Amino acid sequence: MLADHKAADVLVMDIHEAAGWADYFVIATSQSSAHMRGLYRHLEELMAASNVDALNRPDLSEDQQWLLIDTGGVVFHIMHEQARKFYDLESLWFNVPRFPVTGSERKV
């Protein structure tokens, strides 16, 4: 779903065995702040259609670098490229199964 809206390098990480507070991380790179807001609106629409509530409601700003949406079981991280490289969540969670997602797949 994020990849279908031009998010780059979408990655699903199965963290359920490594963390007791969530099942999956979904990490995606946005191209701009406007793109990040669009991806967030799309996620909100999908969550509403699926009766899924976010545990947080992030405030969006023009210089937002990282947007975190926590649904309990799935935590979405939409990040600008620089923030993604700097925080490097993939390296922090190096020992969990991971699944790249392309625009034609529908995993999350």
N, C-alpha and C positions, 0 to 999 in steps of 0.2 A: 504494500500500500504506500509506504513512503517512497520506495523506489519508483513507483508509478508516477509520482509527483516530482520527479527529478532530484530526489535526495541521492547523494553520492555515497558509495561505500557502505551500504546498509548491511549491518551485521547483527545477527541474533546470537546471543551467548546464553547457554543453559547454565545458570548459576545455582540451581536448586540444591545441589549437593554441597556446594561450597558456602552457601549463605542460607540462613534459615528465614530470612525476611522477604525473599522474592524468588520467583522461578526463572525469570528471563530478564536480560538486559537487551534492549534494541538500541543500537547506536547508529546514527546517521549523520552525514555531513550536509549542511545547508550552504548555499552559495552566497547568501546575503541575509541581512536582518529581515527584509521583506519576504524572502523565501522561507525563512524560519517561521515567521508569523503565519504564512500560508500553510506550511506543514502542520503547525499546531492547530489551525482551524480545521484542517482535514481530519486530524486525529480526534478532535472534539466531536466532529460530526459522526465519525465511525463509532466512537465510544457511546454517544447518545443513541445511535441506531441499535447498538448491541446491549443497551442498558448497563454499561460499565461506567462507574464513577471514578474520577481521578481523586486521589487523596489530597492533592494539592492543586492550587490554581495559580500558576506562575504569573507574575507581572512582566509584561513584555516592554522592553525599552529599545530605543533605536540602536544602542550599542551592545545589545545582548550577544554574548558569545556562546552561552550554553543554556539550553532549555531542558529542564528535567520534568517529566510527567510521570508520576507514580500512580499506578492503578492497583497496587497491592501485589499481584502476581507478576506483573510486567512493569518494568521501569524503562521509559523511553528517554534517551539522551539525544537531543538534536543539537549539534555543535557546529560552529564555524571551523574551518579547516585548521586554523592556528590553535584554537582551544583543544581540538581533538588531538593534535600532535603534542601539545604541551602536557595535557593531563593523561594521555596514553592509557585509557582504561583497558585496552586490549592487553597491554603488558602487565597491568596490575592483576588481571584475571586470566593469567596465561595458562592455567591448568584446567580450564573448563571447555566443554565442547562448544564449538562455534559454527555458525552456518551463514555464509554470505547469501544475500537476497538480491535478486535482479528484478527488473520491472515486471517481468512476466510471472513471477512466483507470488503466491499468497500465503505466507507462513504465519504472519502475525497481523 
